[in-house]
Amino acid sequence: MIEYSYYVVNFISINIIVSISLYYDIKYRRIPHYLFKYSCLIILAINIIDFITSAQSVFFFVLIKALILLFNLFITLILFNYKFIGGADGKLIITLFLLIPIRIFNFRLIFIYFLWFFLCLFLLILFNYMINQYWNNKIPFEILFMTKGIISKSKRIYMISFYSFFNYSTFFSLNSTKHLLMDINLFFNYKTTKLQLLVKYRPPIIILIAVLFYLLYFL
């Protein structure tokens, strides 16, 4: 009964953290820092209960959790440094893996998860490339390449894959929403009569993080 109650509390905690993260990231494109402060308390409480119910030695339990933390931290730092994910995305991945009960955890889960994650990222990048190359942003990219002088083929592929054009025409109608402009390249698209800003393409990765984790958790 105690073990069953633990799994229920564990699953509810994961759902709460994921739901709040999804809400803030999709609506505001940022996750507040205080969420992860409270998440640390949840991680501590859940893992204490996990240790008590799992009947594992202190050394073995701490070692497993430390390795989970280090493996995920290493991979998420690489992804963060190459701008595939944000800092909050990495914190969420680490939090979720630390909440997996030790009885059902296997280190293969980490490698399977990130294998799926890299595959999905590749598909997202490929999708962005197709959109930019053949649909919405073809003309602005052509203008960019003409105005920037000679650009190598490899750099063209990189820019088309990882960048998109943000519609600047409606920028000032976004009421109280704040935006940090990271690029000053403005292009007027005569086809759609829009001012467009070149920005790094980053969809709400948190949706991918959550969906893949739930698939992994239940499978």
C-alpha positions in Angstrom: 0.0 0.0 0.0 2.9 2.4 0.9 4.7 1.6 -2.3 1.5 2.1 -4.4 0.9 5.5 -2.7 4.5 6.5 -3.4 4.0 5.8 -7.2 0.8 7.9 -7.1 2.5 10.8 -5.4 5.4 10.5 -7.7 3.3 10.6 -10.8 1.2 13.5 -9.6 4.4 15.5 -8.8 5.7 14.8 -12.3 2.4 16.0 -13.8 2.4 19.1 -11.8 5.9 20.1 -12.7 5.4 19.3 -16.4 2.0 21.1 -16.5 3.4 24.3 -15.0 6.4 24.2 -17.2 4.3 23.7 -20.3 2.0 26.6 -19.4 4.8 29.1 -18.8 6.9 28.1 -21.7 4.1 28.0 -24.3 2.5 31.2 -23.1 5.6 33.3 -22.1 8.4 31.3 -23.7 10.2 31.1 -20.4 10.0 29.1 -17.2 10.3 31.0 -13.9 13.3 30.1 -11.8 11.2 29.6 -8.6 9.6 26.6 -10.2 12.9 24.7 -10.1 13.6 25.9 -6.5 10.4 24.2 -5.4 11.2 21.3 -7.7 14.4 20.7 -5.7 12.3 20.3 -2.5 10.0 17.9 -4.4 13.0 15.9 -5.7 14.4 15.7 -2.2 11.1 14.5 -0.6 10.3 12.1 -3.4 13.8 10.5 -3.3 13.6 10.1 0.5 10.4 8.2 0.1 11.9 6.3 -2.8 14.9 5.3 -0.7 12.8 4.2 2.2 10.5 2.0 0.1 13.2 0.6 -2.2 15.3 -1.0 0.6 18.5 -0.1 -1.2 21.8 0.7 0.6 22.5 4.4 1.1 25.7 4.2 -1.0 24.0 2.4 -3.9 21.0 4.8 -3.9 23.1 8.0 -3.8 25.5 6.6 -6.4 22.7 5.9 -8.9 21.1 9.3 -8.4 24.5 11.1 -8.7 25.2 9.3 -12.0 21.7 10.2 -13.3 22.4 13.8 -12.5 25.9 13.8 -14.0 24.9 12.0 -17.3 21.9 14.3 -17.9 23.9 17.4 -16.9 26.6 16.5 -19.4 24.2 15.9 -22.3 22.0 18.9 -21.6 25.0 21.2 -21.3 26.2 20.1 -24.8 22.7 20.8 -26.1 22.5 24.1 -24.3 25.9 25.3 -25.6 24.9 24.6 -29.2 21.5 26.4 -28.5 19.3 23.4 -29.2 17.6 23.8 -25.9 17.3 26.6 -23.3 18.6 26.4 -19.7 15.1 25.7 -18.3 14.7 22.9 -20.8 17.8 21.2 -19.5 16.7 21.7 -15.8 13.4 20.1 -16.6 15.0 17.0 -18.2 17.3 16.6 -15.1 14.3 17.1 -12.7 12.2 14.5 -14.5 14.9 11.8 -14.5 15.7 12.4 -10.9 12.0 11.7 -10.1 12.0 8.3 -11.8 11.6 5.6 -9.1 14.9 3.7 -8.7 13.1 0.3 -9.0 12.1 1.0 -12.6 15.1 3.1 -13.6 17.7 1.7 -16.0 20.5 3.7 -17.5 19.4 2.6 -20.9 16.4 4.9 -20.4 18.7 8.0 -20.6 20.3 6.8 -23.9 17.0 5.8 -25.4 15.4 9.2 -24.4 18.2 11.2 -25.9 18.3 9.0 -29.0 14.6 9.8 -29.5 15.3 13.4 -28.7 18.1 13.8 -31.3 15.9 12.1 -33.9 13.0 14.5 -33.2 15.3 17.5 -33.3 16.7 16.4 -36.6 13.1 16.1 -38.0 12.3 19.6 -36.6 15.4 21.1 -38.2 14.6 19.3 -41.5 11.1 20.6 -41.3 12.4 24.2 -40.8 14.7 23.8 -43.7 11.9 22.7 -46.0 9.7 25.6 -44.9 12.5 28.1 -45.4 13.7 26.7 -48.7 10.4 26.1 -50.5 7.6 28.0 -48.7 7.2 31.0 -46.4 10.7 32.3 -46.0 12.3 31.6 -49.4 12.2 35.3 -50.6 13.6 36.8 -47.4 16.5 34.3 -47.4 17.2 35.1 -51.0 17.4 38.8 -50.1 19.7 38.0 -47.1 22.1 36.0 -49.3 22.2 38.8 -51.9 22.8 41.6 -49.4 25.4 39.7 -47.4 27.8 39.1 -50.3 29.3 35.7 -51.0 28.0 33.0 -48.6 29.3 29.5 -48.8 26.8 26.7 -49.6 27.4 25.1 -46.2 26.6 28.3 -44.4 23.5 28.8 -46.5 22.3 25.3 -45.5 23.1 26.1 -41.8 21.1 29.4 -41.9 18.1 27.9 -43.7 18.0 25.0 -41.2 18.5 26.9 -38.0 17.0 30.4 -38.7 13.6 31.7 -39.5 12.1 35.1 -40.2 9.9 36.7 -37.5 7.0 38.9 -38.7 8.1 42.3 -37.4 4.9 44.0 -38.8 2.8 43.1 -35.7 5.6 43.5 -33.2 4.2 46.7 -31.5 0.7 45.3 -31.2 1.7 42.7 -28.7 0.6 44.8 -25.7 2.8 44.2 -22.6 4.8 41.3 -24.0 8.5 41.9 -23.9 10.9 40.7 -26.5 14.7 40.7 -26.6 15.9 41.5 -30.1 19.0 39.4 -30.8 19.5 40.4 -34.5 19.2 43.7 -36.4 18.7 42.3 -39.9 15.3 43.5 -41.1 14.0 42.5 -44.5 10.9 43.7 -46.3 9.0 40.8 -48.0 7.3 42.4 -51.0 5.3 39.2 -51.6 3.6 39.3 -48.2 4.2 43.0 -47.4 5.8 42.3 -44.1 8.9 43.5 -42.3 10.7 40.4 -41.1 13.5 39.9 -38.5 16.0 37.1 -38.8 16.0 35.0 -35.6 17.3 31.7 -34.4 14.6 29.0 -34.9 13.6 27.4 -31.6 10.1 25.8 -31.4 8.7 25.0 -27.9 11.1 22.2 -27.2 9.4 21.6 -23.9 6.5 19.8 -25.6 9.0 17.4 -27.1 10.7 16.9 -23.8 7.4 16.2 -22.0 5.9 13.8 -24.7 9.1 11.8 -25.0 9.4 11.5 -21.2 5.8 10.2 -20.9 6.4 7.7 -23.7 9.5 6.5 -21.9 7.8 6.4 -18.5 4.9 4.3 -19.7 6.7 2.0 -22.1 
